[in-house]
Amino acid sequence: MSDKPTANPSQKLWGGRFTESQDAFVEEFNASVGFDQRLYAHDIQGSIAHATMLARVGVLTEVEAATIVAGLNAIRADIEAGNFTWSMALEDVHMNIEARLTERVGDVGKKLHTGRSRNDQVATDVRLWLRDQIDLILAELRRAQRGLLDLAGQEVDTILPGFTHLQVAQPVTFGHHLLAWFENLQRDAERLIDCRKRVNRMPLGAAALAGTTFPIDRAITCELLGFDAPAENSLDAVSDRDFAIEFCAASAMLMTHLSRFSEEMIIWSSAQFGFVDLPDRFCTGSSIMPQKKNPDVPELIRGKVARVDGNLIALLTLMKSQPLAYNKDNQEDKEPLFDTVDTVRASLRAFADMAPNMMPRRERMRAAALQGYATATDLADYLVRKGVAFRDAHEVVGRAVRLGVDTGRDLAELSLDELQSFSDHISSDVFDFLTLEGSVAARDHLGGTAPNQVRAAIERARQRIA
Ligand code: ARG
């Protein structure tokens, strides 16, 4: 077969076997460069590693590889300087860069794609890109966690009502509450760290689907690109996007957590609760109601979960039923993945800036804890320690609460005589247990809300993320 250039009416890098040019709308429909140009730096990183490896195994000469690498570096600089024109006719980021390389360095640029396909190339690019994004997200997550620990450290002795069913349940310390948020985020970090291990496998070398006839050395590219290992199976390497789905699932969980924290900040900052003030810089006013200060930032974080959840479902649906190996469907993986990364990063940033700067209104928290019979369980536990069976103690306290409700008083406001009318086992020391301080201090074990436990938990938490 002749390698002399002949007519190529399609004008495409792949146009050799075509006899008519591409339909104009199909060109637009097919193109991904509008969004995948975002992968340019990682595409170039992968190409440089590939060319370097090809020279080491003797498929390219050292001079050829050096020319290609220099050309790719120059293209990266051009892109970053805004001196690069992306062409839809060249379809995607890969062919835009490859075509520009040949323009720049001449025919040697056409050798870059030896032993490679866009199928292993794109899978490699996305993994390299996502690995970097995971690292950025983890850094932001740690910043949020450190901020929560700082605030928790200031609020170890602050008491507010703990809720179940959004009804006052038992007093807890605000520091303890913030540590619960910390634990949520800690598991999100663990999930991302674990997901990163599966992201960090190298598809390069799988070529289109079956591998390549050239004597490539995948250990070299793997090492150059900082992957943990080359993917074991070429068909799998080019086709599965489970790593992206897994990332989106971890992101959906993280966003779910942020939505819950946001919801609490929204409730707490309402006039009815008044537990915290959010700094003005995270709020907006109303164009009609002059008194309003709206918690827009937490509301937006709460709302942005929707798109992250949607993206997860989009990717699962995209992957479902695809036969091996690569299918063009997978070009549709990028926008949901990019949007997930952007949304998570922006939401985490806003959360990490805002949450540690909430201003607790300690008197309001305390007043709320004093209403709602938050120490009823403490009274029951007190009776148990005096020898009453728990079920009977529960009944006794229920009656005491009813008296409080009927007369508009908290348990600690009932007189000793009144309390003793419900049980002979009650003596004047009971009031030590009906106070908020007594209640939280009594929960003095690992994971409990007692201030000294919270102090120790904060120290351990700092070690865990150090
Ligand atoms: N733009 C494509 C994608 O995002 C690159 C791979 C195309 N491969 C192919 N054989 N058409 O998936």
Boltz pocket constraint, residues with backbone or C-beta under 6 A from the ligand:
constraints:
  - pocket:
      binder: B
      contacts: [[A, 32], [A, 36], [A, 92], [A, 118], [A, 119], [A, 122], [A, 327], [A, 328], [A, 330], [A, 331], [A, 332]]
      max_distance: 6.0
